Amino acid sequence: MNGFRRSGSRRSAGPAALVFAGALALSACGGGDAGGGSGDGEELSGKVKIDGSSTVAPLSTAAAEFYAEEQPKVRVTVGTSGTGGGFEKFCAGETDVSDASRPIEDDEKKLCEKKGIKYEELSVANDALTIVVNKDAKWVECLTTAQLKKIWQPGSKVKSWKQIDPKFPDEPLKLFGAGTDSGTFDYFTEAINGEEGASRTDYSPTEDDNVTVQGVAGSKGGLGYFGFSYFEENRKDLKALKVDGGEGCVAPSVETTQDGTYKPLSRPLFIYPTAKALQRPEVEGFVEFYVDNHARIAKDARFVPLNGEQDKELAADLKKLKERAE
């Protein structure tokens, strides 16, 4: 959007209703990291419907593009109604896979159970929620979690940078962030304010992170937050801040996310396939391909790949899902 859309990779996440390429194919052939898939070279056809997190959608889009190179007759759609909105559709049996930037919650679990939806949680990549400011905000390089809470807590009256730190200029603070249906919103508010959903309301919320990019880049006193990959794609227009979670200022990066030092804003990203959908070869093939090629997909979509321990857990979780599908 206006120069701030992703470029140079397969990623493309639109606003609240991204439909991926209309007809992308997915398969059981595998490839990339480990290959595999239920098709064993068989040509597949059919549909795979995905919805949920706008953060995770580019991962699923990249997975679908790679998979389409092997199975061009499978149609995949990727919607972005937010993590919460995605689970509503998922638990109603409307989708095969739900993208999520947070774990499924108890009320959502109950809804799925009521509808007989069986699933497994698969962690496919890592992310680092990134605090971004305008390139011209030369006065700030790092914020503590206490300062972030002071800015974002419910009822906050902080409207100037000087109110954050007396050393900062009296520059108006303009805030941008995730909408309330977003898993990013849930994660950020819990990590910073100590309670999921607890946030000041006088900011510019959006389900489209490109809007946050535009807002912060267009305001000298702008500050916002979103996934690390959005910063990577727009680093020429924005500055990422280091975060001090109590052990010193740490910058978001692949290394600090994987080793756990970027606290408390690093997080796993998930897909939730249904066991019933996995009984269809085109869905089983896609999910197996996604898991087998997760590192390739994460790198292409500018996310942080799983570490070794997470990789083993993913393989075990996929095995459990396949057993439930039998």
N, C-alpha and C positions, 0 to 999 in steps of 0.2 A: 504494500500500500504506500503510494507516494514515496517510493525509494526505500521503504523500510521492510519490504517483504523479503523473505529468505531468498538467497540466491547461492549458486555454486554448490548445491547439493540437491538430493532428491526431496528434501523436506518441503512441505507446503501445508500449512494449517490455516484454514480459513476461519471466519467467525462461527456462529452457532450452528451451522449446518454444512460442513464440508462433505462433499460427496467425491470420493476418490475416483477420478478418471473414468467413471461410468462403467468400465468393464475391464478390470484387471484380473489376472488369473493367478490362482494359487494351487499348490500342488503337494503331492506326497513324495516328490523325487528328492528333495533336500539339496544340499550343496553347501558352499561356504565353509563354516567351521567343521561340521562333521558329516554333512550329507544326511541321507536317510529320508524317511517318509513312507507312508503306507502304500504309495502307488508303485514303487519299485520300477519307475520308468513308464508306467501306464499313463496314458493321456486322460486327464480328468475334465469334468465339466460341472457346472452348477453355480451356486451363489454362496457367498459368505458375507454376513451382515455384522458390522462392528459399529459400536457407538460408545460415547463416554467422554473421557477427559480430553480437552483440547491440547493439553501438554503431551499426552501419550499418543495422540492421533498421528503426529509426524513419524513416530516409530512404526506404527502399524502401516502407515502409507509407504514407508521405505520397504518394510517387509513385503507388502503386496507388490510393489514394483519389481523387486528382485524375484519374487515368486512367479510373477507374470511372465518372466523370461523363460520359465520352465513349463508353466501351465496356462497358456493364453486363453483357454476356453472357460476358465473359472472367473466369475464376476465377483468383485469385492467392493463393497461400499463402506466408507469410513465416515461416521457422523461425529459431531462435536457438541453434544448437548450438555457437557460437563460431567464430572464424575457422578454426582448425585442423580442427574437426569439420565445418565447412561444406565445406572443400576435400576432405576424405575422401569426402563424398557426391558432390561435384561431379566429382571425378576418377573416381568409380565410375559416372558417367553417371546419377545419381539426381536431379539438379537441372538446371534451365535456366540459372540465374544464381547466383553465389556472392557473398555480401556479405563484405567483408574490411576490417579496420582496419589491415592491413599488407600488403605485397606478397607474392605467392605465393613459397614457398621452393623451393630446389633439389630436395629430396626429393619435394615435392608436384608440381613440374613433371615429374619423372620418372614419377610415378604417372599423371599425366594423359596423358603421351606414350605410356606403355605401354598405356593404355586407348583411345588414339586420340582423346582429347578435345582439340580445338582451341579456342582462346579468345583474347580480347584483354583487357588490363587497362585499365579505364576509371576515371579519377579523377573523382568526381562532386561532391566537397565537401571542405572542410578542417575540421580539428578541433584543439582545443588541450587536451591533457591537463591537467587542472586539479587542483591540490593544495588540498584543502579541510580545514578544521578547524571545531571547534565555535564557535558564535557567542560563547560566553563566553571564548574563548581570546584575551583582550585583549593578552597579552604578545607575540604574534607577528604580524607583517605580511608578512614576507619570509623565505624560506629560500634559501640558496645550493645549487647542485647538489652541492657537497661535503658539505653538511649532509644533504641528501637521501640521498646515498650512504651516509653514516655510519648513517642510520636503516635503510635498506633492503638494504644489502649482505648477502650470505650470511654467516651466523654472527654477525650484529650482536647485541650485548647491550644496546643502548640501550632502556631501558624507562621512562625518565623524561625529561621535557622539559628538566630541568636538565643531563642528560648531552649534550644537543644544544648548549646554550649556557648557561654558568654564570649568565647574566642571567635565564634563564627559571626559573619556579618548579619546585619538586620535585613536579610533577603527573604521575601515572602516564600513560604514553603507550600508547594503544590504537590499533592499526593495522587498517585495512580496505583491501581492494584487489581487483584483478581475479583471477579464477581462472586456472590455468595453461593452459587451452585457449583463452584469450582473446588476440586480437591486441593488445589494450590492454596486457596483461601483457607480451607480447613486446616491444612498443615501449617501454614504460616501463623495463623492466629493461635494455634495451640503451642507452637514452638516459642513464639515471642510473648504472647499475652497470657499463656498458661491455661487457656480454655478455648476449645474449638468453637469458632464462630464469634468469638468476642473481639470486636473491632470498632473503632470510630466509624461513623457512617458518612462523614463529610469529605469523602474523597471520590475520585473518578473510578468506579468499578467497571470491569469489562471481562467478557469471556474470550476476547480476542487480544492476545498479548501484543499484537502489532499496534493497537491503539495506545497501549502503555508506552511502547517505544516512541511513538510520535509525540505523546504528551510530555514525556521527560525530555526528549531531545529538543522540544520547542519551548521549554521553560527553563530559565537559568536556575531557578530554585526548585526544579522538579526532582521528585524522588519516587521510585516505584520498585516493584519486585515481580519477578517471574523466573522461569526455569533458566538454567545456565546456557542452554543452547540458543535461546533468544538473544542473550548478550553476545555470545560468540558470533552470531550472524550479524549483529549490529554494533560491534565494538568500535567502529569508526565514528559512530554517532553518540555513544554513551560511555560512561565510566563506571566500572564495577567497584563497589566498596569492599574493603576487608571487614570482617566481623569478629568482634572479640566476645567469645562466649565464656570468658573467665580465665582463659589461659593465653591471652595475647591475641593480637590481630592476625587473622588467617584469611588469605584470599581464596575465593572459589576456584577450583581447578579439578582436572581429572585426578591428579595425585592426592589432593587433600580430601576429595570425596571418597576415593577408594580406601584411603588409610584411616578415615574417620576423624581427621583433625579439623575439618570444616564443620564446626558444631555451633548451633543445633540445626543448621539449615540444609544438611544433606539428607537425601531420602531415596528409597527404592521406588520404582515405577512398575505397574502391574498390568497384566491382562488376565481376564477371567473367562475362560471358555466353558461352555456347558457340556456336561457328559453326554447328553442326548445329541447335541450337534456333532460331537466327535464321532458318532456312529456313521456320519456321512463322510465318504472318502475325501471330498474336496475340503471339508473343514479339518479333518484329521491331518491331511497333508499340509495344510497351511500352518496349523499350530506346530506340527513337528518341524516344519521348515523354519518357523519363527524361533523356536528354541535352539535348533541346531546352528542357526546363523545369528544368534543374538549379538555377538560381539561385532560382527560385520555391519549389522543393522544399526546398532547403537553408534558406531563411529560414523557411518554415513549420515545419520540423522543428528549428529553432533551432540550426542548424549554421552554419559560416562558408562563404559562397559562394566559388567559384573566382575567382582574379584573371584579368586579361585574357590573360596568357600561358597559364595553365592551360586557359582556355576554348578557345583555339586548338588546344592539344594534344588536348583531349577530342574535338573535331570530327575531327581527323586520325585518332585512334585508332578512332573509330566507323567511319570510312571504311575503314580496314584490316580491321576485323572483318567488315564487309559484303562486302568483296572475298573474304575467306576463306570466307564462307558461300555464295558463288556456285558 
